[in-house]
Amino acid sequence: MPEIVFPLDSTKRFTEQEIVGHNRWHPDIPAQVHVKPGDSFRVDCREWFDGAIHNDDSAEDVRDAPLSTVHVLSGPIAVEGAEPGDLLIVDILDVGPIPQEVGPLAGQGWGYTGIFATENGGGFLTEQFPDAYKVIWDFSGQTATSRHVPHVSFTGIVHPGLMGTAPSADLLARWNKREGDLIATDPNRVPPLALPPEPRDAVLGTLTGDEYDRVAGEGARTAPPRENGGNQDIKNLTKGSRVFYPVFVSGAKLSMGDLHFSQGDGEITFCGAIEMGGYMDLHVDVIKGGMDTYGVSENAIFMPGRVDPRYSEWLAFSGTSVTLDGVQHYLDSHLSYQRACLHAIDYLTKFGYSPEQAYMILGAAPIEGRLSGVVDIPNSCSTVYIPTAIFDFDVRPSANGPHQVDPGMGVPKASF
Ligand code: ZN
């Protein structure tokens, strides 16, 4: 096992650890861990809410989830010799849940998926699902099952939802400007169009006093993916992946977290993956001047991992860019993916599932989302592929009609 350079004690809160990480992006959050090109090392990662979500049958914790506290990230890790303009090579040698023991934290044999209420986060289908819901998944080796969604089990594809390098001061200023401009177009929207810097609950490593206050006031929220990588939620960024991150500050200042046991493309329920804490074994190297050499200024490039669930048969649903009310939109792939997902949800309810159970399956299982057509005016065509083998019954259409499953206790719900 590689040396643990960023340890986390499962019995302590994120802010009480030997090394305290961070939950905002800012170039001036000090790196407390230093590695060299060519090094391999282990990083522990806390689940993104630091233990606020519990293994029980209530969704009140998701409804009231403290969004200003996320994402709790491990890092920053400085890589010796990395300078702005370089590319940082990050190999994911291994990634997995917290070694199993009886414990309270997600990752110790279990994880969760949430649908967030419109008033607290929202989600991809928040118009249809305005309340909060939670599903607990149990892990057995690579397999996930849930007491809240019976008759489904699938192979996980463990990956970090979030990893990235620190922005430069200039890049951070551009993020805050452009996202602030967007918010200003509809400042009272629920859910908001974007999240401005939020000093409340900012965790900034070792910073204190005036320096803490300044950085907390400027630090970018970690929700969106940006030029530095960040919260990309790419399910195929699993064991064996190699990522090439642009370097914007001296040392690169790499950080990571938000580990997922599994996720469908799009992470559509907002907290749509199976969230958990765990570990990552990483190897780093540097390509000097690589940003210019390879034209990587906009975002990271990556080679996906070699560990995929081996599903060979799929049932796919398509959607076009027409609203449920019949209004035609022009090549809107977001809308067509929504329609494809709603189509799949409607279908699964014919077998006895509640709409929430079906939505949770699409969020958490290794479903594939595709931009099938983006040029055929006025309709884009998006598709969502569901592996048929994740169900313990025949989910395909047939002359016999849909087999009825017992939906069990269903998905815990909490309303405002
Ligand atoms: Zn996540």
Residues whose N, C-alpha, C, O or C-beta is under 5 A from the ligand:
A	BS01	ZN	G161 D258 A273
